[in-house]
Amino acid sequence: MTHLPGAKGFTLIEMLVAITLVALLGVISWRGLSFVADQRSSIEQQTTELAQLVRAFAQMEMDVAERLPDIAVPARATTPELPLAVSIAVDGNGSAVLEVLRTVTTGALELRPAHVLYRVEPRGLVRSTGTGDVLVLPGVSRMQVRVNAGGFWLDPSAPAVRPFARAGALEIVVNDRDGARYVKVIAL
């Protein structure tokens, strides 16, 4: 091939190589963009589920923190390590039921005691009060609660040698239908 003395430009081969490279970059970019778009919906769903979990555990922690003091609660048969305002039972499905006696505001500077009950239903973890039930965490299949007393984790439903110590913390374990397990330790 001969070149003219003043001619400038690209050959046909150079143009075809450049077009092929641009097309290859376009395909790679399109696949990457498609992957990002697919992952976005999954991440949004996981973020929503995580936010619900954080809110549910925060509500439990607030209920336990605002429980009635032992002096204001009548004597009742509970686990001896627990404060009188907290009790743990087991339902027919083997899931824990957490009951907390706490104060609620009913008006301007008016407080009254209220029973708050956390239990697992087919739709998920439900918080019951005197005013009704609220689904706090959908998709929960089981809840377990253990008590830390005297350096040991005790299952209140299982017979065991009990230490002579007050409980220092509650461990709440929530299992969802997908097999995931979430744990929250709440200080008493």
C-alpha positions as CSV (number, residue, x, y, z in Angstrom):
1,M,0.0,0.0,0.0
2,T,1.3,3.4,-0.9
3,H,1.0,6.5,1.2
4,L,0.5,9.8,-0.3
5,P,2.9,12.4,1.1
6,G,0.2,14.6,2.8
7,A,-2.5,12.0,3.6
8,K,-3.5,11.5,7.2
9,G,-6.0,9.1,8.8
10,F,-6.7,5.5,9.9
11,T,-6.7,2.4,7.8
12,L,-9.7,0.2,7.5
13,I,-8.1,-2.5,9.7
14,E,-7.4,0.1,12.5
15,M,-11.0,1.3,12.3
16,L,-12.4,-2.3,12.6
17,V,-10.1,-3.0,15.6
18,A,-11.3,0.2,17.3
19,I,-15.0,-0.6,16.7
20,T,-14.5,-4.1,18.0
21,L,-12.9,-2.8,21.2
22,V,-15.7,-0.3,21.7
23,A,-18.3,-3.0,21.2
24,L,-16.5,-5.3,23.7
25,L,-16.4,-2.6,26.3
26,G,-20.1,-1.9,25.7
27,V,-21.0,-5.6,26.3
28,I,-18.9,-5.7,29.5
29,S,-20.5,-2.5,30.8
30,W,-24.0,-3.7,30.0
31,R,-23.5,-7.0,31.9
32,G,-22.1,-5.0,34.9
33,L,-25.0,-2.6,34.9
34,S,-27.5,-5.5,34.7
35,F,-25.8,-7.2,37.7
36,V,-25.9,-4.0,39.8
37,A,-29.6,-3.6,39.0
38,D,-30.4,-7.1,40.0
39,Q,-28.5,-6.8,43.3
40,R,-30.2,-3.5,44.2
41,S,-33.6,-5.1,44.9
42,S,-32.0,-7.8,47.0
43,I,-30.0,-5.3,49.0
44,E,-33.2,-3.2,49.6
45,Q,-35.1,-6.2,50.9
46,Q,-32.2,-7.2,53.2
47,T,-32.0,-3.6,54.5
48,T,-35.7,-3.5,55.3
49,E,-35.5,-6.8,57.2
50,L,-32.4,-5.6,59.1
51,A,-34.2,-2.4,60.1
52,Q,-37.2,-4.3,61.3
53,L,-34.9,-6.6,63.4
54,V,-33.1,-3.6,64.9
55,R,-36.4,-1.9,65.8
56,A,-37.8,-5.1,67.3
57,F,-34.7,-5.6,69.5
58,A,-34.7,-1.9,70.5
59,Q,-38.3,-2.1,71.5
60,M,-37.6,-5.2,73.7
61,E,-34.6,-3.5,75.2
62,M,-36.7,-0.4,76.0
63,D,-39.5,-2.5,77.6
64,V,-37.0,-4.3,79.8
65,A,-35.3,-1.0,80.8
66,E,-38.6,0.6,81.7
67,R,-39.8,-2.3,83.8
68,L,-41.3,-1.7,87.2
69,P,-38.9,-1.9,90.1
70,D,-39.1,-5.0,92.3
71,I,-40.6,-3.0,95.2
72,A,-43.6,-2.0,93.0
73,V,-44.4,-5.5,91.8
74,P,-46.4,-8.0,93.9
75,A,-44.7,-11.2,94.6
76,R,-45.3,-13.9,91.9
77,A,-43.8,-17.2,90.9
78,T,-41.1,-16.4,88.4
79,T,-37.5,-17.6,87.8
80,P,-35.7,-16.6,91.0
81,E,-32.8,-14.9,89.2
82,L,-35.1,-12.5,87.3
83,P,-36.5,-9.2,88.5
84,L,-40.1,-9.6,89.6
85,A,-41.3,-7.5,86.6
86,V,-39.9,-10.0,84.0
87,S,-41.1,-13.5,83.5
88,I,-40.3,-16.2,80.8
89,A,-42.5,-19.0,79.9
90,V,-42.6,-21.6,77.0
91,D,-45.6,-22.0,74.7
92,G,-46.9,-25.3,73.2
93,N,-44.5,-25.0,70.2
94,G,-41.4,-24.7,72.4
95,S,-41.0,-21.0,71.8
96,A,-40.3,-18.6,74.6
97,V,-42.9,-16.1,75.8
98,L,-41.4,-13.0,77.4
99,E,-43.6,-10.9,79.8
100,V,-42.5,-7.5,81.1
101,L,-44.4,-5.3,83.6
102,R,-43.6,-1.8,82.7
103,T,-44.9,1.8,83.0
104,V,-46.7,3.6,80.2
105,T,-47.7,7.2,79.9
106,T,-51.5,7.6,79.7
107,G,-51.6,11.4,79.8
108,A,-49.8,14.4,81.1
109,L,-47.4,13.1,83.7
110,E,-49.6,10.1,84.4
111,L,-48.0,6.7,84.5
112,R,-49.7,3.3,84.9
113,P,-48.4,-0.2,84.9
114,A,-48.9,-2.3,81.8
115,H,-48.2,-6.0,80.8
116,V,-46.1,-6.3,77.6
117,L,-46.0,-9.8,76.1
118,Y,-43.7,-11.0,73.4
119,R,-44.8,-14.2,71.7
120,V,-44.4,-16.0,68.4
121,E,-47.5,-16.5,66.2
122,P,-47.7,-18.0,62.7
123,R,-47.2,-14.5,61.2
124,G,-44.1,-13.7,63.3
125,L,-43.0,-12.1,66.6
126,V,-45.9,-10.2,68.2
127,R,-45.9,-7.6,71.0
128,S,-49.1,-7.6,73.0
129,T,-50.2,-4.8,75.3
130,G,-53.6,-4.0,76.8
131,T,-54.4,-2.0,73.8
132,G,-53.8,-4.7,71.2
133,D,-51.2,-6.7,69.3
134,V,-48.5,-5.4,67.0
135,L,-46.4,-7.5,64.6
136,V,-42.9,-6.3,65.4
137,L,-40.9,-8.8,63.4
138,P,-42.5,-10.8,60.5
139,G,-41.2,-14.2,59.5
140,V,-40.1,-15.4,63.0
141,S,-40.5,-19.1,63.6
142,R,-39.0,-19.4,67.1
143,M,-37.8,-17.3,70.1
144,Q,-35.6,-18.5,72.9
145,V,-34.7,-16.5,76.0
146,R,-31.8,-17.4,78.4
147,V,-30.8,-15.7,81.7
148,N,-27.2,-14.9,82.7
149,A,-26.9,-15.3,86.4
150,G,-23.8,-15.9,88.5
151,G,-21.7,-16.3,85.3
152,F,-23.9,-19.0,83.8
153,W,-26.4,-18.9,81.0
154,L,-29.6,-20.6,82.3
155,D,-32.6,-21.8,80.3
156,P,-35.6,-20.9,82.5
157,S,-37.7,-23.8,81.2
158,A,-35.0,-26.4,81.9
159,P,-34.5,-27.8,85.4
160,A,-31.0,-27.1,86.5
161,V,-29.0,-26.2,89.6
162,R,-29.6,-22.5,90.1
163,P,-26.9,-20.2,91.3
164,F,-27.7,-17.8,94.2
165,A,-27.3,-14.7,92.1
166,R,-29.5,-12.2,90.4
167,A,-29.7,-12.1,86.7
168,G,-27.4,-9.7,84.9
169,A,-28.6,-10.1,81.4
170,L,-31.2,-11.7,79.1
171,E,-30.1,-13.4,75.8
172,I,-32.9,-13.3,73.2
173,V,-32.5,-15.5,70.2
174,V,-34.8,-15.2,67.2
175,N,-34.9,-17.7,64.4
176,D,-36.6,-16.9,61.1
177,R,-38.2,-19.3,58.6
178,D,-35.1,-19.2,56.4
179,G,-32.9,-20.6,59.2
180,A,-31.2,-17.4,60.1
181,R,-30.5,-16.8,63.8
182,Y,-30.3,-13.4,65.5
183,V,-29.1,-12.8,69.0
184,K,-29.5,-9.8,71.3
185,V,-28.2,-9.6,74.9
186,I,-30.0,-7.1,77.1
187,A,-28.5,-5.9,80.4
188,L,-30.7,-6.0,83.4
